[in-house]
Amino acid sequence: MEAKAVEEVEAESKASSAIVPTNPRPEDYLTVIALPLAHRPLFPGFYMPIYVKDAKLLEALVENRKRSIPYAGAFLLKDDPATDSSLGSGSDSEKSVYELKGKELYKRLHEVGTLAQITSIQGDQVVLIGHRRLRITEMVDEDPLTVKVDHLKDKPYDKDDDVIKATSFEVISTLRDVLKTSSLWRDHVQTYTQHIGDFNFPRLADFGAAISGANKLLCQQVLEELDVYKRLKLTLELVKKEMEISKIQESIAKAIEEKISGEQRRYLLNEQLKAIKKELGLETDDKTALSAKFRERLEPNREKCPPHVLQVIEEELTKLQLLEASSSEFNVTRNYLDWLTALPWGNYSDENFDVHRAQMILDEDHYGLTDVKERILEFIAVGKLRGTSQGKIICLSGPPGVGKTSIGRSIARALNRKFYRFSVGGLADVAEIKGHRRTYIGAMPGKMVQCLKNVGTSNPLVLIDEIDKLGRGHAGDPASALLELLDPEQNANFLDHYLDVPIDLSKVLFVCTANVVEMIPNPLLDRMEVIAIAGYITDEKVHIARDYLEKATREACGINPDQVEVTDAALLALIENYCREAGVRNLQKQIEKIYRKIALKIVRQTMPSESSTDKIEGNDSQTEVAEIVSKKDDEVIETNKAQEDVPATKDVIETNKAQEDVPSDNAEQPVDSKENESATVNMEKVVIDVPNLHDYVGKPVFHAERIYDQTPLGVVMGLAWTAMGGSTLYIETTLVEQGDGKGALHLTGQLGDVMKESAQIAHTVARAILQEKEPENPFFANSKLHLHVPAGATPKDGPSAGCTMITSLLSLALKKPVKRDLAMTGEVTLTGRILPIGGVKEKTIAARRSGVKTIIFPEANRRDFDELAENVKEGLDVHFVDDYSQIFELAYGNDEDNSEQSS
């Protein structure tokens, strides 16, 4: 095979030598001009262009060529020992070659070089072709450098030597593999055979070394080697390395090509597909396709779409055809049409006006909230009678956690409307509501337009959350921007800045939520119908926790109902001592906390049972089984005794006895871990009661609001409203110092300005009442008093503590304690008149929570109290007054009552 390969190479190179014989012959030149080569040595039979920057040297070469002496010696330049060749650039090495002259250049030249024929000189470029090897013997002339040389001949070799043949065949085989990958190498073969003739062993070695990309020093070794076999071996190493480099190059090229060609191929195919479809009439250009898409999207609602909107869409479609697809205005118009055609013009969802179904849904989702549910049912009833519903603006106000947001979702479900919620808390940009102008980059419509696109109907229920927390920034006032949206008289023609066409929002039902109504700007509040959700009393919280929160939490934690029991007493203690706020969000968190700990306990109980199962499997002893079971019995009995659950304990004992009676044969069988786990879970039912409640939720957060069982002198319980609901508020007054003319009042308790003024008014009114009741009593004139409102870390403000302060001052002045279980609230004027207060339900709930039996309210709040649910008013003795003289009789009563109380 290899012999055939040599014959093929020789057959390809039958061209005659292109070197023209000269007279004298090349071997007759014993003195030549030395040309330094910076990068690679010149091999016989190869071309090499070099640049000669030395004018004198170039002139000498031209002169020699004219004198028919077209030969010079080409010698590789040694690396400069003073510099690192790996750091120097190509231009630096060439520059150093041109600067070398005379003896310095002579020392830097390798001894063995090549006799080179000068084929052409064009400018400073000299083209050389190598002939035979030379060795420098001595220097003849320095400028230009001329040297004496000896012509070197290859050492004799046996052409029939098998080792040389085998080596040459391997070189040819490797060269053939390399030639398949590189067309440049094939050009080298053709050029070489034209100028040198047929290949032989020495020429084959020179050819392989010359075209390889090896280091110049390795190539110089091949040039200096005169032993043909050794030269072939050196060349084989270089060609093999070249082959490895070619393989690496090919793999790199293939990897990059695979990475790039996939995308290019897909792009080209897509372009070809588009062209084919366009030629066949199956697809139009982009602009026509866009217009067709917009028209197709608009078609279902075309008859319901307002005429002015249709006109704008047609104008924009016409403009789209005239614009260039690459222009920025094209994209603006396309986005504008996208929004215009995506809106549900005149598309309304079918509402359900079934009042009984709505009542069932509202009761299913929420407990209590009778007034809210009644208002929704009224809305549905009006829609039933009219045959259509008009959008309203309802504002649900109340403390956090009372279910305002979830009520909005339930209303949407009851009405069969689409639901959309967006929170405006901290919103400071008007563009979020009214949209941006289309001229801005990245312009978008407002939230209402986005809402209509998302829900796909023109009559959704839109929940605007946290409307009392609207911000105000440099981009305008969002509260003012909401006026048009929430005004029933204006929102039929709501104008979004982006769409710039009127939108009918009159059928949209807006439900807003707020914690404090006073924080909503008055013009905005005037457009809403406020429904107050005061919060839940303890009984309502128990029902909510039992019927809603506990059930949902148990399912979320993956616990079965028969695994856990939370007693009513524990639930009541949780509400009274941990979750007194008006809402139930914190109650839900505490219930989740309990069930998480129960889940961990249940999972932990499975671990010792699995380890004990392993022991049973590894030991046949019935005694050890009995000990394990008896230990479990003791643990279960102790746990259930602590929980005071006797029936559960009996069930556990019976279960354990049944397990203890299992035959020993079953103990040897492998026990299924899942069955063992379920058995353990069923065996130990977790009971949450008052004694172990603190193990799950920690120490109580709240304590009894009644600080005093027996009300001392100068102490009166008032009722206050907070953002978290209602709470009781003690007013305490004590005597600091007494003396003639020392009458004064000192206030503490972090009171606000309004409350400080109430205290001054109370002091004045109390003096007037004391003057009327006991004219001879100089208590206020000669006493320095200190009035304090406990919980000094909590800021307090509001006018409704006026009557409570008067009662506290008079109690100290008259030395009469206030009746037991009495609380009062009301604003007082300087003439003793009682003005109405707010938060009647919250204050009533706070009074019930504190065990108060008698409450004093202003007469103006009688109707507010009568509207409360019966379960809130149950068991309370409420008095309504319009003058403080009536409070005086109710607070102190007759002397017999006071004497009984003091005793």
Helices and strands as residue ranges (DSSP letters): H 2-12, G 26-28, E 31-37, E 47-51, H 55-66, E 71-76, H 90-99, H 102-108, E 112-122, E 125-141, E 146-151, H 162-181, H 183-196, H 201-211, H 216-224, H 228-280, H 286-298, G 299-301, H 307-322, H 328-342, H 355-365, H 370-386, E 393-397, H 404-415, E 419-423, H 431-434, H 447-455, E 461-465, G 467-469, H 478-486, G 491-493, E 494-495, E 502-503, E 509-514, G 517-519, H 522-525, E 529-532, H 538-544, I 545-549, H 550-557, G 561-563, E 564-566, H 568-578, H 585-618, H 622-643, H 646-660, H 664-668, H 673-683, E 686-688, H 694-697, E 715-722, E 725-738, E 744-748, H 753-773, H 779-782, E 783-788, H 802-814, E 822-824, E 827-828, E 834-835, H 840-849, E 854-858, G 859-861, H 862-866, H 870-873, E 877-881, H 884-892, H 895-902
